[in-house]
Amino acid sequence: MAKLTTDDLKKHLETYERDELIKIITDLAQVSKKARKHLSAEIKAEEVAHSLYEESKQTITDYVSPDAEGSKPRLSKAKRTIDEFRKSTGNKALTVDLMVHFVEEGTNFAAAHKDLEEKFYSRMVTMYSNAVEECENDELLFHQFNERLHKILETAAPIENDYPAILTDRYHSISWVENQDQGITIQ
């Protein structure tokens, strides 16, 4: 029996009616555990993304603001968690949510711990800038995260270095903020 190539399979399947395709797919799912897992991941992608999101959010919290006395934040691991989430799900809104969460946790941690290295603040600024850039490129994301991005500025205000000023500059670089401040509504 000749091996069926992916292109040949696609051409052949294009000739089938919807009901025939459904039967082929359900039959395949019954005979192949691997096919069933793949179909499940495709169908339940949003459910899986939200489950992974919750797990990633907790991991970020644990890495950015450790509970144990004397434990240092592990920001590179928290960033890696965000990168892996983005690659696994491709869900932009939840990825930006994790970025904002990273900075929220880090800013709260910084407000409570005055002796942090400049590298800590630099990584917070980088992640905040990444979230701001995503919001600049997508007005819906801006409206979804604007309040939280602004709240970070309020939380950072008492920190006695240039961190609050840098975040404020980044926030005001979003064109939607300027339009909002001027009362302009963009349809």
Secondary structure in CASP SS format (residue, H / E / C, confidence):
PFRMAT SS
TARGET T0000
AUTHOR 0000-0000-0000
METHOD secondary structure of the structure
MODEL  1
M C 1.00
A C 1.00
K C 1.00
L C 1.00
T C 1.00
T H 1.00
D H 1.00
D H 1.00
L H 1.00
K H 1.00
K H 1.00
H H 1.00
L H 1.00
E C 1.00
T C 1.00
Y C 1.00
E C 1.00
R H 1.00
D H 1.00
E H 1.00
L H 1.00
I H 1.00
K H 1.00
I H 1.00
I H 1.00
T H 1.00
D H 1.00
L H 1.00
A H 1.00
Q H 1.00
V H 1.00
S C 1.00
K H 1.00
K H 1.00
A H 1.00
R H 1.00
K H 1.00
H H 1.00
L H 1.00
S H 1.00
A H 1.00
E H 1.00
I H 1.00
K C 1.00
A H 1.00
E H 1.00
E H 1.00
V H 1.00
A H 1.00
H H 1.00
S H 1.00
L H 1.00
Y H 1.00
E H 1.00
E H 1.00
S H 1.00
K H 1.00
Q H 1.00
T H 1.00
I H 1.00
T H 1.00
D H 1.00
Y H 1.00
V H 1.00
S C 1.00
P C 1.00
D C 1.00
A C 1.00
E C 1.00
G C 1.00
S C 1.00
K C 1.00
P C 1.00
R C 1.00
L H 1.00
S H 1.00
K H 1.00
A H 1.00
K H 1.00
R H 1.00
T H 1.00
I H 1.00
D H 1.00
E H 1.00
F H 1.00
R H 1.00
K H 1.00
S H 1.00
T H 1.00
G C 1.00
N C 1.00
K H 1.00
A H 1.00
L H 1.00
T H 1.00
V H 1.00
D H 1.00
L H 1.00
M H 1.00
V H 1.00
H H 1.00
F H 1.00
V H 1.00
E H 1.00
E H 1.00
G H 1.00
T H 1.00
N H 1.00
F H 1.00
A H 1.00
A H 1.00
A H 1.00
H C 1.00
K C 1.00
D C 1.00
L C 1.00
E C 1.00
E H 1.00
K H 1.00
F H 1.00
Y H 1.00
S H 1.00
R H 1.00
M H 1.00
V H 1.00
T H 1.00
M H 1.00
Y H 1.00
S H 1.00
N H 1.00
A H 1.00
V H 1.00
E H 1.00
E H 1.00
C H 1.00
E H 1.00
N H 1.00
D C 1.00
E H 1.00
L H 1.00
L H 1.00
F H 1.00
H H 1.00
Q H 1.00
F H 1.00
N H 1.00
E H 1.00
R H 1.00
L H 1.00
H H 1.00
K H 1.00
I H 1.00
L H 1.00
E H 1.00
T H 1.00
A H 1.00
A C 1.00
P C 1.00
I C 1.00
E C 1.00
N C 1.00
D C 1.00
Y H 1.00
P H 1.00
A H 1.00
I H 1.00
L H 1.00
T H 1.00
D H 1.00
R H 1.00
Y H 1.00
H H 1.00
S C 1.00
I C 1.00
S H 1.00
W H 1.00
V H 1.00
E H 1.00
N H 1.00
Q H 1.00
D H 1.00
Q C 1.00
G C 1.00
I C 1.00
T C 1.00
I C 1.00
Q C 1.00
END
